Amino acid sequence: MPTNITVALDGTPLMGPIGGIRRFTEQLILALRNEYPGDNYIPVSDQFAPTPKGLEKRWWLYGLQKALKRTGAQVFHGTDFAVPYLSRVPSIMTVHDLSPWNDPSPTSARVKSRAGKLMKWKIPTLIHTPSEAVRRELIEAFAWPEDRIVAIPLAAAEMFTPEPRETVDPYFLYLGTHEPRKNLEVLVQAMKILDEQGIRIPLLMAGQSRPGYRLDLHPNIERLGPQSEAELPRLYRNATAVLYPSNYEGFGLPILEAMQSGAPVIASDIPVHREVGGTAALYANPKDPAAWASLMVSLIGGNPQRSAASLARASEYSWQKTAQAFRALYARCLNQ
């Protein structure tokens, strides 16, 4: 392994709204710098001031190449589905999931077009996925050589801790984007079932809604909207249970954030969630509101055993371990 290396990472997600890809990029850079102070990990983006001029406005073709030369980067890590078509250094592309291929939105169409070409033409030296489930999907969908796709899991940030837990009225929590693949309708139906049983514990739904997405809420559901990073640990640790009903995910970082906060988790029963949550989470059929309602009722009043299981599972992941795995991947990329 090289003594010291310089890696340029796509820092564009750092300029976006709070979300999984931003947290991934931010936490990875912090962990790498902390674990390997002799290396250089440099975020680069055309979104950083000053605004690029001339040919550098063509960021992926010209501006990025100039940035790689200026920084002396030996490897480029595309943290969000993209690397240059032509590059002066080897590259790693993170493919978070295959949702762009399942989502008709204009943003996903752009990602699908670019990332699809990059993978079809075998441009990245290596591909990173956050889970083995996504790794298998990519191998099957794009006929990529198995030894060129590496799964490295993510982790929860250190700010997520189980203490102190406040004395508050009980509530269930969903935290994530509001969009079709998150399957929030099953939670609305589960809340109707609880209401019919005389259970009035509210469901707080935090996160940003995708433009055009509509969801008819039950009266016992409160939409909080986007929350600051500083507010998230408190929301997690005080929740009766954190609910994650997605039909599809590439990893499910909120599951680990909730577990590291000591909260019980109920997740949809899909392969990637079982990969992340193990036996610590409870799982429900994403199409069965009655199953969700039953598990939610089982956690009312607190469940110390389930909270302990959450903490134990979260302790198996850390950004230190993730940084070590990426450092080895960067070194491998140099020698590929």
MIVOLUM-749614 format. One record per residue (C-alpha): residue number from 1; residue in three letters; chain; x, y, z. Coordinates in pm, 1 decimal. Each point is the difference from the previous one (the first is absolute). Layout:
<atoms>
{atom NUM, "ALA", "A", {X, Y, Z}}
...
</atoms>
This chain:
<atoms>
{atom 1, "MET", "A", {0.0, 0.0, 0.0}}
{atom 2, "PRO", "A", {140.0, 346.7, -89.5}}
{atom 3, "THR", "A", {149.4, 199.6, 288.0}}
{atom 4, "ASN", "A", {-207.4, 308.1, -77.3}}
{atom 5, "ILE", "A", {-258.6, 64.2, -269.3}}
{atom 6, "THR", "A", {-205.3, 291.1, -127.8}}
{atom 7, "VAL", "A", {-362.8, -64.8, -82.1}}
{atom 8, "ALA", "A", {-241.6, 249.9, -151.2}}
{atom 9, "LEU", "A", {-364.8, -63.9, 86.2}}
{atom 10, "ASP", "A", {-306.6, 147.6, -167.1}}
{atom 11, "GLY", "A", {-109.0, 254.2, 259.1}}
{atom 12, "THR", "A", {-317.3, 110.8, -177.8}}
{atom 13, "PRO", "A", {-227.1, -189.5, 244.7}}
{atom 14, "LEU", "A", {140.8, 218.6, 279.3}}
{atom 15, "MET", "A", {-179.9, 295.1, -157.9}}
{atom 16, "GLY", "A", {-336.3, -172.6, -16.1}}
{atom 17, "PRO", "A", {-279.3, -41.7, 253.3}}
{atom 18, "ILE", "A", {31.5, -225.5, 302.3}}
{atom 19, "GLY", "A", {-26.9, -359.4, -111.7}}
{atom 20, "GLY", "A", {171.3, -335.1, -23.2}}
{atom 21, "ILE", "A", {246.4, 81.2, -280.3}}
{atom 22, "ARG", "A", {107.5, 323.2, 165.6}}
{atom 23, "ARG", "A", {53.4, -178.8, 332.6}}
{atom 24, "PHE", "A", {192.4, -276.9, -175.3}}
{atom 25, "THR", "A", {234.1, 245.5, -172.5}}
{atom 26, "GLU", "A", {50.7, 215.8, 307.9}}
{atom 27, "GLN", "A", {56.2, -283.9, 245.9}}
{atom 28, "LEU", "A", {230.9, -188.8, -235.2}}
{atom 29, "ILE", "A", {229.3, 299.6, -50.4}}
{atom 30, "LEU", "A", {9.7, 73.8, 373.9}}
{atom 31, "ALA", "A", {74.6, -363.5, 86.3}}
{atom 32, "LEU", "A", {272.3, -33.8, -264.2}}
{atom 33, "ARG", "A", {172.5, 317.1, 115.4}}
{atom 34, "ASN", "A", {-16.3, -111.4, 361.5}}
{atom 35, "GLU", "A", {120.8, -354.3, -66.8}}
{atom 36, "TYR", "A", {270.2, 89.4, -255.6}}
{atom 37, "PRO", "A", {136.4, 348.8, 79.4}}
{atom 38, "GLY", "A", {297.2, -53.7, -231.5}}
{atom 39, "ASP", "A", {-226.2, -32.9, -303.6}}
{atom 40, "ASN", "A", {-184.1, 275.6, -183.4}}
{atom 41, "TYR", "A", {-377.6, -33.0, -45.7}}
{atom 42, "ILE", "A", {-123.8, 295.6, -199.3}}
{atom 43, "PRO", "A", {-362.5, 72.6, -97.6}}
{atom 44, "VAL", "A", {-30.0, 160.4, -343.2}}
{atom 45, "SER", "A", {-307.5, 142.2, -173.4}}
{atom 46, "ASP", "A", {-111.8, 265.2, -243.9}}
{atom 47, "GLN", "A", {-244.4, 106.6, 272.5}}
{atom 48, "PHE", "A", {279.9, 139.9, 214.5}}
{atom 49, "ALA", "A", {77.9, 373.0, -34.3}}
{atom 50, "PRO", "A", {112.9, 160.8, -221.2}}
{atom 51, "THR", "A", {-226.2, -89.3, -292.1}}
{atom 52, "PRO", "A", {201.8, -176.9, -272.3}}
{atom 53, "LYS", "A", {73.4, 203.9, -310.7}}
{atom 54, "GLY", "A", {78.8, -82.0, -359.5}}
{atom 55, "LEU", "A", {59.4, -366.8, -76.5}}
{atom 56, "GLU", "A", {-15.0, -84.4, 369.6}}
{atom 57, "LYS", "A", {-377.6, 45.5, -19.8}}
{atom 58, "ARG", "A", {7.7, -337.8, -174.5}}
{atom 59, "TRP", "A", {80.2, -147.7, 339.3}}
{atom 60, "TRP", "A", {15.3, -372.3, -70.5}}
{atom 61, "LEU", "A", {195.6, 48.1, -321.5}}
{atom 62, "TYR", "A", {236.3, 287.2, 83.2}}
{atom 63, "GLY", "A", {-46.4, 152.0, 345.6}}
{atom 64, "LEU", "A", {39.1, -324.0, 193.0}}
{atom 65, "GLN", "A", {310.8, -96.2, -195.8}}
{atom 66, "LYS", "A", {158.9, 331.2, 95.1}}
{atom 67, "ALA", "A", {-99.1, -55.0, 364.7}}
{atom 68, "LEU", "A", {154.1, -348.2, -2.2}}
{atom 69, "LYS", "A", {324.2, 140.0, -137.9}}
{atom 70, "ARG", "A", {1.3, 290.6, 247.0}}
{atom 71, "THR", "A", {-54.4, -225.0, 301.3}}
{atom 72, "GLY", "A", {238.4, -272.3, -115.1}}
{atom 73, "ALA", "A", {-277.0, -257.1, 42.5}}
{atom 74, "GLN", "A", {97.9, -359.5, -69.2}}
{atom 75, "VAL", "A", {-356.8, -133.3, 20.0}}
{atom 76, "PHE", "A", {-341.0, 158.1, -57.5}}
{atom 77, "HIS", "A", {-298.5, -121.8, 203.8}}
{atom 78, "GLY", "A", {-336.8, 84.7, -149.8}}
{atom 79, "THR", "A", {-219.4, -1.3, 309.6}}
{atom 80, "ASP", "A", {-329.7, 39.8, -185.5}}
{atom 81, "PHE", "A", {-41.3, -219.5, -310.6}}
{atom 82, "ALA", "A", {255.2, 184.1, -215.9}}
{atom 83, "VAL", "A", {363.1, -0.5, -115.0}}
{atom 84, "PRO", "A", {154.2, 164.8, -309.0}}
{atom 85, "TYR", "A", {-33.2, -175.8, -333.7}}
{atom 86, "LEU", "A", {366.8, 80.5, -53.2}}
{atom 87, "SER", "A", {236.3, 43.4, 292.1}}
{atom 88, "ARG", "A", {367.7, 38.3, 74.0}}
{atom 89, "VAL", "A", {-29.9, -221.2, 310.6}}
{atom 90, "PRO", "A", {-178.5, -326.6, 87.4}}
{atom 91, "SER", "A", {-346.4, 38.7, 146.0}}
{atom 92, "ILE", "A", {-247.9, -156.5, 240.4}}
{atom 93, "MET", "A", {-370.8, 63.9, -44.4}}
{atom 94, "THR", "A", {-247.2, -44.7, 284.0}}
{atom 95, "VAL", "A", {-335.6, -136.0, -117.5}}
{atom 96, "HIS", "A", {-230.2, 41.5, 298.4}}
{atom 97, "ASP", "A", {-288.4, -202.0, -143.9}}
{atom 98, "LEU", "A", {-189.4, -66.6, -321.5}}
{atom 99, "SER", "A", {-282.3, 243.1, 76.7}}
{atom 100, "PRO", "A", {89.2, 225.2, -299.4}}
{atom 101, "TRP", "A", {-96.4, -291.0, -224.2}}
{atom 102, "ASN", "A", {-335.8, -34.8, 178.6}}
{atom 103, "ASP", "A", {-90.6, 368.7, 38.0}}
{atom 104, "PRO", "A", {-147.7, 204.0, -289.7}}
{atom 105, "SER", "A", {96.2, 342.8, 142.8}}
{atom 106, "PRO", "A", {219.6, 235.0, -210.6}}
{atom 107, "THR", "A", {279.7, -8.9, 259.0}}
{atom 108, "SER", "A", {8.8, -379.0, 0.4}}
{atom 109, "ALA", "A", {-11.5, -4.3, -380.9}}
{atom 110, "ARG", "A", {321.1, 205.9, -12.5}}
{atom 111, "VAL", "A", {173.1, -225.6, 251.6}}
{atom 112, "LYS", "A", {-123.0, -309.8, -182.3}}
{atom 113, "SER", "A", {127.5, 123.4, -334.3}}
{atom 114, "ARG", "A", {347.0, 98.5, 120.3}}
{atom 115, "ALA", "A", {60.8, -283.5, 244.6}}
{atom 116, "GLY", "A", {-143.2, -251.5, -244.7}}
{atom 117, "LYS", "A", {248.4, 101.5, -267.3}}
{atom 118, "LEU", "A", {289.3, -0.1, 245.4}}
{atom 119, "MET", "A", {-81.1, -355.4, 105.4}}
{atom 120, "LYS", "A", {-83.3, -123.2, -349.3}}
{atom 121, "TRP", "A", {334.4, 126.5, -127.9}}
{atom 122, "LYS", "A", {184.3, -126.4, 310.4}}
{atom 123, "ILE", "A", {146.3, 346.3, 68.4}}
{atom 124, "PRO", "A", {52.3, -15.2, 381.3}}
{atom 125, "THR", "A", {300.4, -197.8, 110.8}}
{atom 126, "LEU", "A", {-205.7, -136.0, 290.0}}
{atom 127, "ILE", "A", {-356.0, 42.1, 124.5}}
{atom 128, "HIS", "A", {-99.6, 33.7, 363.4}}
{atom 129, "THR", "A", {-343.8, -92.0, 133.1}}
{atom 130, "PRO", "A", {-117.3, 47.5, 359.9}}
{atom 131, "SER", "A", {-148.0, -349.9, 24.0}}
{atom 132, "GLU", "A", {44.2, -348.8, -136.7}}
{atom 133, "ALA", "A", {-361.2, 15.4, -121.3}}
{atom 134, "VAL", "A", {78.4, 290.1, -236.3}}
{atom 135, "ARG", "A", {325.3, -167.3, -103.8}}
{atom 136, "ARG", "A", {-191.5, -308.7, -116.7}}
{atom 137, "GLU", "A", {-254.2, 218.4, -181.8}}
{atom 138, "LEU", "A", {273.4, 180.1, -192.4}}
{atom 139, "ILE", "A", {176.6, -319.9, -97.4}}
{atom 140, "GLU", "A", {-325.4, -136.3, -139.9}}
{atom 141, "ALA", "A", {-121.5, 322.8, -163.5}}
{atom 142, "PHE", "A", {324.7, 114.5, -162.6}}
{atom 143, "ALA", "A", {204.2, -319.8, -32.7}}
{atom 144, "TRP", "A", {286.4, 156.0, 191.8}}
{atom 145, "PRO", "A", {292.8, -219.6, 104.0}}
{atom 146, "GLU", "A", {-62.4, -100.7, 360.6}}
{atom 147, "ASP", "A", {353.3, 86.4, 108.0}}
{atom 148, "ARG", "A", {-46.0, 362.8, -109.8}}
{atom 149, "ILE", "A", {-299.3, 70.5, 225.2}}
{atom 150, "VAL", "A", {65.5, 32.4, 373.1}}
{atom 151, "ALA", "A", {-261.8, 32.7, 274.2}}
{atom 152, "ILE", "A", {105.2, 218.3, 293.3}}
{atom 153, "PRO", "A", {-271.9, 81.0, 255.8}}
{atom 154, "LEU", "A", {-65.4, 343.7, 142.4}}
{atom 155, "ALA", "A", {-34.6, 92.2, 368.0}}
{atom 156, "ALA", "A", {-181.7, 244.4, 223.0}}
{atom 157, "ALA", "A", {172.7, 324.6, 97.0}}
{atom 158, "GLU", "A", {138.5, 35.4, 352.2}}
{atom 159, "MET", "A", {-264.9, 259.0, 88.0}}
{atom 160, "PHE", "A", {-259.0, -277.5, 25.1}}
{atom 161, "THR", "A", {9.9, -119.8, 361.7}}
{atom 162, "PRO", "A", {-254.9, -164.4, 235.4}}
{atom 163, "GLU", "A", {29.4, 251.4, 283.5}}
{atom 164, "PRO", "A", {-153.4, 205.7, 143.2}}
{atom 165, "ARG", "A", {-354.1, -116.9, -75.6}}
{atom 166, "GLU", "A", {-255.9, 267.9, 77.1}}
{atom 167, "THR", "A", {-336.5, -44.9, 170.1}}
{atom 168, "VAL", "A", {-236.7, 72.7, -286.2}}
{atom 169, "ASP", "A", {-336.8, -124.2, -118.9}}
{atom 170, "PRO", "A", {43.1, -317.4, -205.9}}
{atom 171, "TYR", "A", {19.3, 22.7, -378.0}}
{atom 172, "PHE", "A", {94.4, -209.1, -299.3}}
{atom 173, "LEU", "A", {249.1, 148.8, -247.3}}
{atom 174, "TYR", "A", {63.0, -17.6, -370.9}}
{atom 175, "LEU", "A", {306.4, 192.3, -117.7}}
{atom 176, "GLY", "A", {88.8, 12.2, -368.1}}
{atom 177, "THR", "A", {-111.5, 143.1, -330.7}}
{atom 178, "HIS", "A", {-368.7, -9.8, -88.9}}
{atom 179, "GLU", "A", {-25.3, -170.3, -338.1}}
{atom 180, "PRO", "A", {-171.7, -304.6, -153.8}}
{atom 181, "ARG", "A", {269.9, -260.8, 69.4}}
{atom 182, "LYS", "A", {-6.7, 81.8, 371.8}}
{atom 183, "ASN", "A", {-342.2, -168.9, 17.9}}
{atom 184, "LEU", "A", {-141.7, 245.2, 253.0}}
{atom 185, "GLU", "A", {-356.7, -103.2, -84.5}}
{atom 186, "VAL", "A", {43.1, -316.5, 209.0}}
{atom 187, "LEU", "A", {68.8, 217.1, 305.5}}
{atom 188, "VAL", "A", {-313.7, 206.1, -63.3}}
{atom 189, "GLN", "A", {-203.7, -320.4, -10.7}}
{atom 190, "ALA", "A", {170.8, -135.0, 313.5}}
{atom 191, "MET", "A", {-84.1, 321.7, 186.1}}
{atom 192, "LYS", "A", {-365.8, -42.3, -100.4}}
{atom 193, "ILE", "A", {7.9, -348.8, 153.1}}
{atom 194, "LEU", "A", {150.3, 134.8, 323.8}}
{atom 195, "ASP", "A", {-264.6, 271.9, 9.7}}
{atom 196, "GLU", "A", {-274.3, -261.3, -34.6}}
{atom 197, "GLN", "A", {154.3, -179.7, 300.1}}
{atom 198, "GLY", "A", {-14.7, 320.2, 204.5}}
{atom 199, "ILE", "A", {376.2, 59.7, -14.8}}
{atom 200, "ARG", "A", {79.9, 369.4, -53.6}}
{atom 201, "ILE", "A", {380.0, 2.5, -0.1}}
{atom 202, "PRO", "A", {102.2, 236.3, -283.1}}
{atom 203, "LEU", "A", {229.7, -73.6, -290.9}}
{atom 204, "LEU", "A", {248.3, 278.6, -72.4}}
{atom 205, "MET", "A", {112.1, 7.5, -362.4}}
{atom 206, "ALA", "A", {322.5, 194.6, -45.2}}
{atom 207, "GLY", "A", {181.8, 66.0, -324.4}}
{atom 208, "GLN", "A", {-29.2, 174.2, -331.3}}
{atom 209, "SER", "A", {-281.3, -76.9, -247.0}}
{atom 210, "ARG", "A", {80.3, -61.3, -363.7}}
{atom 211, "PRO", "A", {-164.0, 260.2, -228.7}}
{atom 212, "GLY", "A", {-340.6, -120.7, -112.1}}
{atom 213, "TYR", "A", {-27.1, -273.1, 262.2}}
{atom 214, "ARG", "A", {-330.3, -0.9, 187.7}}
{atom 215, "LEU", "A", {-99.3, -206.7, 301.6}}
{atom 216, "ASP", "A", {-336.1, 19.5, 176.7}}
{atom 217, "LEU", "A", {86.5, -4.2, 368.4}}
{atom 218, "HIS", "A", {-198.3, -143.3, 289.0}}
{atom 219, "PRO", "A", {-86.6, 250.4, 278.0}}
{atom 220, "ASN", "A", {245.9, -176.9, 232.7}}
{atom 221, "ILE", "A", {287.4, 64.5, -241.8}}
{atom 222, "GLU", "A", {198.9, 321.9, 23.3}}
{atom 223, "ARG", "A", {223.5, 109.3, -287.5}}
{atom 224, "LEU", "A", {310.1, 168.2, 146.1}}
{atom 225, "GLY", "A", {177.5, 80.3, -324.8}}
{atom 226, "PRO", "A", {379.6, 17.3, -35.4}}
{atom 227, "GLN", "A", {192.3, -0.3, 328.4}}
{atom 228, "SER", "A", {343.5, 136.1, 82.2}}
{atom 229, "GLU", "A", {281.9, -245.9, 59.9}}
{atom 230, "ALA", "A", {13.3, 111.0, 364.0}}
{atom 231, "GLU", "A", {-364.1, -97.1, 52.1}}
{atom 232, "LEU", "A", {24.9, -356.0, -133.1}}
{atom 233, "PRO", "A", {160.4, -174.7, 301.6}}
{atom 234, "ARG", "A", {-273.2, 125.5, 233.4}}
{atom 235, "LEU", "A", {-273.8, -113.8, -237.9}}
{atom 236, "TYR", "A", {148.5, -347.6, -27.7}}
{atom 237, "ARG", "A", {84.4, -67.9, 364.7}}
{atom 238, "ASN", "A", {-339.4, 107.5, 137.8}}
{atom 239, "ALA", "A", {-207.1, -197.9, -249.9}}
{atom 240, "THR", "A", {-210.3, -296.1, 110.6}}
{atom 241, "ALA", "A", {111.5, -157.1, -328.4}}
{atom 242, "VAL", "A", {153.2, 118.2, -326.1}}
{atom 243, "LEU", "A", {-189.0, -122.3, -306.2}}
{atom 244, "TYR", "A", {165.2, -60.4, -338.0}}
{atom 245, "PRO", "A", {-253.1, -145.4, -246.5}}
{atom 246, "SER", "A", {184.0, 42.0, -333.0}}
{atom 247, "ASN", "A", {-77.3, -224.6, -293.3}}
{atom 248, "TYR", "A", {360.3, 44.2, -116.4}}
{atom 249, "GLU", "A", {326.8, 127.9, 149.1}}
{atom 250, "GLY", "A", {368.8, -21.8, -72.1}}
{atom 251, "PHE", "A", {93.5, -8.1, 367.2}}
{atom 252, "GLY", "A", {-237.2, 167.9, 246.6}}
{atom 253, "LEU", "A", {225.7, 227.8, 203.0}}
{atom 254, "PRO", "A", {-285.3, 120.5, 227.9}}
{atom 255, "ILE", "A", {-23.0, -357.0, 132.4}}
{atom 256, "LEU", "A", {353.9, 22.6, 139.2}}
{atom 257, "GLU", "A", {-45.8, 359.1, 117.6}}
{atom 258, "ALA", "A", {-308.5, -104.7, 195.0}}
{atom 259, "MET", "A", {170.9, -308.7, 143.2}}
{atom 260, "GLN", "A", {306.9, 195.4, 109.2}}
{atom 261, "SER", "A", {-242.3, 234.7, 176.7}}
{atom 262, "GLY", "A", {-144.9, -297.8, 187.6}}
{atom 263, "ALA", "A", {-336.6, 5.1, -175.9}}
{atom 264, "PRO", "A", {-189.0, -315.9, -100.7}}
{atom 265, "VAL", "A", {-40.4, -29.9, -377.3}}
{atom 266, "ILE", "A", {-277.9, -145.7, -212.9}}
{atom 267, "ALA", "A", {106.0, -33.6, -363.5}}
{atom 268, "SER", "A", {-152.9, -139.9, -314.5}}
{atom 269, "ASP", "A", {97.6, -359.9, -60.0}}
{atom 270, "ILE", "A", {232.4, 41.5, -298.6}}
{atom 271, "PRO", "A", {348.1, -154.9, -39.2}}
{atom 272, "VAL", "A", {204.4, 316.5, 50.4}}
{atom 273, "HIS", "A", {-178.0, 85.0, 326.6}}
{atom 274, "ARG", "A", {71.4, -345.6, 140.6}}
{atom 275, "GLU", "A", {361.5, 41.6, -113.8}}
{atom 276, "VAL", "A", {29.1, 325.7, 197.1}}
{atom 277, "GLY", "A", {-224.9, -63.9, 299.2}}
{atom 278, "GLY", "A", {69.0, -368.6, 57.0}}
{atom 279, "THR", "A", {-204.6, -150.6, 281.2}}
{atom 280, "ALA", "A", {-12.9, 330.9, 190.9}}
{atom 281, "ALA", "A", {-281.0, 151.0, -209.7}}
{atom 282, "LEU", "A", {-357.6, -117.3, -29.6}}
{atom 283, "TYR", "A", {-122.9, -59.3, -355.4}}
{atom 284, "ALA", "A", {-341.9, 31.1, -162.7}}
{atom 285, "ASN", "A", {-130.4, -70.2, -347.7}}
{atom 286, "PRO", "A", {8.5, 338.2, -178.5}}
{atom 287, "LYS", "A", {-351.4, -62.8, -133.7}}
{atom 288, "ASP", "A", {-162.1, -109.0, 327.8}}
{atom 289, "PRO", "A", {-121.6, 292.4, 217.9}}
{atom 290, "ALA", "A", {-137.8, -240.1, 262.6}}
{atom 291, "ALA", "A", {345.4, -150.4, 48.7}}
{atom 292, "TRP", "A", {145.7, 347.9, 50.7}}
{atom 293, "ALA", "A", {-271.5, 93.9, 246.4}}
{atom 294, "SER", "A", {55.6, -320.3, 198.8}}
{atom 295, "LEU", "A", {374.2, 58.9, 34.6}}
{atom 296, "MET", "A", {-54.1, 366.7, 90.4}}
{atom 297, "VAL", "A", {-239.2, -102.8, 279.8}}
{atom 298, "SER", "A", {256.8, -251.3, 128.8}}
{atom 299, "LEU", "A", {249.4, 280.7, 63.7}}
{atom 300, "ILE", "A", {-231.6, 239.8, 182.4}}
{atom 301, "GLY", "A", {119.2, 57.2, 355.8}}
{atom 302, "GLY", "A", {363.8, -65.9, -81.5}}
{atom 303, "ASN", "A", {200.2, -310.9, -78.4}}
{atom 304, "PRO", "A", {343.1, -2.3, 170.1}}
{atom 305, "GLN", "A", {98.8, -326.8, -166.3}}
{atom 306, "ARG", "A", {-69.3, 136.1, -345.3}}
{atom 307, "SER", "A", {183.9, 325.2, 78.8}}
{atom 308, "ALA", "A", {301.5, -200.4, 121.8}}
{atom 309, "ALA", "A", {-10.1, -206.4, -319.2}}
{atom 310, "SER", "A", {0.8, 321.9, -204.1}}
{atom 311, "LEU", "A", {308.6, 130.7, 179.1}}
{atom 312, "ALA", "A", {180.7, -331.3, -38.0}}
{atom 313, "ARG", "A", {-69.9, -13.6, -372.2}}
{atom 314, "ALA", "A", {105.0, 360.9, -58.1}}
{atom 315, "SER", "A", {331.0, -66.6, 177.5}}
{atom 316, "GLU", "A", {94.0, -240.1, -280.8}}
{atom 317, "TYR", "A", {23.3, 297.5, -237.8}}
{atom 318, "SER", "A", {227.4, 302.1, 25.0}}
{atom 319, "TRP", "A", {139.2, 265.9, -228.2}}
{atom 320, "GLN", "A", {346.0, -106.4, 114.3}}
{atom 321, "LYS", "A", {-57.3, -346.8, -151.3}}
{atom 322, "THR", "A", {-155.0, 155.6, -309.8}}
{atom 323, "ALA", "A", {296.7, 235.5, -43.6}}
{atom 324, "GLN", "A", {243.9, -290.2, 30.0}}
{atom 325, "ALA", "A", {-187.9, -192.2, -267.3}}
{atom 326, "PHE", "A", {-0.8, 299.7, -234.1}}
{atom 327, "ARG", "A", {370.0, 64.3, 57.5}}
{atom 328, "ALA", "A", {69.4, -356.3, -112.7}}
{atom 329, "LEU", "A", {-231.4, 51.3, -298.7}}
{atom 330, "TYR", "A", {183.9, 317.9, -107.4}}
{atom 331, "ALA", "A", {332.9, -182.0, 20.8}}
{atom 332, "ARG", "A", {-141.2, -286.2, -205.2}}
{atom 333, "CYS", "A", {-131.6, 247.7, -257.2}}
{atom 334, "LEU", "A", {353.1, 137.2, -44.4}}
{atom 335, "ASN", "A", {128.7, -348.4, -75.1}}
{atom 336, "GLN", "A", {-292.7, -124.9, -211.6}}
</atoms>
